[in-house]
Amino acid sequence: MNPRRVRAVVLRQFYLMRGSFSRILPVFVWIAVDMVLWGYLTRYLNAVAGARYNFVPALLGAVLLWDFLTRCVHGVTTTFLEDVWSRNFLNVFSSPLSVSEYVLGLVCSSVLTSTIGLCAMLVLASSLFGLSFAQFGLRLVPFVLVLFLFGIALGIFGCALVMRYGPAAEWFVWPIPPLVSPFAGVFYPVAVLPSWMRGISIVLPPSYVFESMRTILAGRSVSWSVLGASTLLALLYVLAAGWVFRYVHHRARETGLIARYSAENAG
């Protein structure tokens, strides 16, 4: 593992974003739209419910955390797709760069972009709607960690899908977070789901995060062992996704499918 090669992957994405306002603006625009839309919805619900329940941490907090996971997914996949769109993917692996170094570079790029997005969301939500995570205390750390790890796993898996089925398969990537969200119980308890959906929720780390968040808001205590187990489960997803990406890359090289990403085959 050569840190300089990992840094090169991150620097490439940095230079792309620095030189293109159109790549930076949508990130903050969608963040602002989500925060304003859900923020005013929570204000309306608070006005209807009176003092009986505060929807700001329950709904707006859930939106913020789920948007953070989505940014983690897109942080990985967008960096990968930049190489696909520019027909540069084959050139990348004609260099000494290994698969592990490339994937780690994707992860580091996602760390930077998702952290910036999270900070922007926190500023908007706290300044406009008074959202505060102070009541969660140190339990917020495993919340963010679980969502980050699972988002990275989904992102790496999405990249493997594109590598396996070709550049047109990028349309498989964007719906991944919305498809997972109903099973993760982002806005409602998992208990309201039918049994077959609950069976899927059990193996999804984010479901434990949002269940724990609602438990804290209800004034009850959360088991640290549950949060630890969900973190371990999310880490296993990352390792599994990394293995899938390595396997798909190996098969693409063996079968020649990786040639689909060369500049000569453009068009």
N, C-alpha and C positions, 0 to 999 in steps of 0.2 A: 504494500500500500504506500504510494508516494503522495504525500500531502500537496506537493506542487501541482501534480496533475489534477487532483481534486479541486484545488483552488482555480485552476485554469477553466474548469467547467463553470464554476461560479462566476468568474470574471467575464466569461463570454456572455452570460445572461445579464450581468450588470451593465456591460457596454451596450448590449442591445436595448435595454430599458433606458439607459441614460441618453441614448441618441434618438429615442422615439417617444415623443409625448403621447402618441396614440396608444402605446403599450401601458403607460402609467395611469392615464386619466380614467379608463374604464374601471380599474381596481377601486379607486376612491369614489367614483360615481355610484357603483353598485352598493358599496358600503353605506354611502349617504342615503341612497334610496331605501335600503332595508331598514336602517335605523330610524329614519323619519316615518316611514310607513307603519312599522310596528310600534314605534314610540307613540304616535298619535292614536293608534288603535288601543294601546294599553291605557292611555289617558281617557279615552271614551269609555272603556270597560270599567275603569275606576269610578268615573262619574255615575255610571249606571248602578254599580254595586255599592256605592257609598263607601263607608269605612269598614265594610265587612271583609274585604280582601284587597290586597295590593297586587295588581297584575304586572307591575313593572318588573320586579325581579323574576317572576314566574315565566312570563312570556318574552319580554324583551331580553332578559338574561339568557333564556334558551335560544333565542334567535342569534344573539351575539356569539354564544359558544358554538352553535351549529355553523354559523358563517365562518368562524375560525377553522373548523374542521374542513369546510369546503375550500377555504383558501389554501390549506395544507395540501389537499388533493390537487388543486389546480396549480399550485406552485411547482409540484413535481411534474405533472403532465405537460404544462405549458413549456417548461424548459426542454423537455424531451421533444415536444412537437415543433419547437423552433428548429431543431435539427432535421425533423421530417419535412417540414414545409420548405426549408432551404435546400433540401436534398443533400444535406451535409452529414447525415447519419453514418453512411458508409465510410466517409473520409475520417470521421472521428475514430472508428475502430480499425482504420489502417495505421493509426499511430500506436505508440506503446501503451496507450490508455487501456486499463483492464476494465472488465465489466463491473467489478466491485468499486473501483475508483469512479467510474461514470455514475453509478447509482448513488454513491455517497455524495457526489457533486450535485445530483438532482435534489437530494435530501437537504443539503446545505443551502441551496438556492431557495427551497421551500421554507426553510427556517427563517431566512431573511425576509422574504416577501410576506409570509403569514404573520410574523412578529410586527412588521410595519402595519399590516392590515388590522391586527388585534389592537394595537395602540390607537389607531385612528377610530376604530369602533368604540373603544372605551372613552375616548375624549368626547365623541358625539353623544353617546348614551348618557354619560355622567353630566355633561354640561347642559344638554337640552332637556333630559327627562329624569335626572337625578338618580340614575341607576348606580348602585354601589354593591360591590362584592365583599365588603368588609365583614358582613355577617357570616360568610363562609370560612374566613380565616385561612389557616394552612391547608384546609381541605380543598381549596381552590387549586393548589399545586397539582395533586393527582388528577383533578378534573381536566386541567389543561394538558397535562402529560398524556393522559389516555386518549384524548381527542386528537392530539398531535400525532401520536404513534399510529392510531387507526387511520387517520387521514393520509399519512405517509404510505401505509400499507395499501390503501385503496389507490393512491396515485401510482405506485409502482406496478400494481396489478393492471391498472388502466394502460400504462405504457407497454406492458407485456401483450395486452390485447391488440394494440395497434401494430406491434412488431409481428405478431402472429398472423393477423388478417389483412395487413397492408395499410397504407396511409388513409384510405377512405374510412377505416374503422375508428377514426378519431371521434365519430359521432357516438360510439359506444362509451366514450369517456365522460362527456358532459353530464349525462343523466345519472351517473353513479351515485352522487350524494342524495339527490331527490328520491331515488329508488330505495335507498337504505333508510331514509328518515322515518317512514311510517313504522318500520320495525324497531327503531331505536327509541320510540316514545319521546320524541323531542318536546311535544306540546301537551301530552296526555299520559296518564299512567299506563304502564304495560298491561295492567290487569284488565283494562277495557277491551283489549284485543282478543280475537278468537284464539282458540288453543293452538292452531297451526302457526299463527303469527307469533304467539308467545314462545313457541319452540325455537323460532329463529331469533327472537330477541335475546334469549338466554346466551347465545354464542356471540352476540354483538357487544363489544365493550362500551360503546356510547350509551346503551340502555341503562347501565349501572350508574353512569355519570348523571343522567337526567333524573333517574329515580332518586338518587342521593340528593340532588339539588332540591327536589320537591320535598323530600323528607326533612331537610334542614329548614326550609321555609315554613314547614308545618310545626317547627319547634321540637322535633324529635332528633335523637342522636343517630349518627351514621357510623357503621362499623368500618374501622380502618382496614380490617382484613378483607372486606368486600372491595374497597378501593384498591388495595394491593393486588388482589386477584384479578381485577379488571385491567390493571396496568400490565400484569404478566400476560394476560390473554392478548392484549393489544400488541405487546412485544412479539408474541408468537406469530401474530398476523404479519408483522413486519418481516420476520425471518422467512415465513412461508412465501410472502410476495417476492422477496429477494430471490428465493430459490426458483420460483416460477419464471421470473425475468431471466435469470441465468440459463435455465433450461430452454426457454423459448429462443433466446439469443443463440445458444449452441445449436439447436435444431435449424434455425434460420441459416446459420453458416453452413451446416452440413448439406442442406437441401438446396442452397443457392437462393432462398427466398430473400435474403438480406440484400440481394442485388436490386430489389425493387426501390431501394432508397438512394440509388446512385443518380448523379446529375444526368448521366447519359440516358437514363430511362424516364426522364421527366417528360410529361405529356403523353 
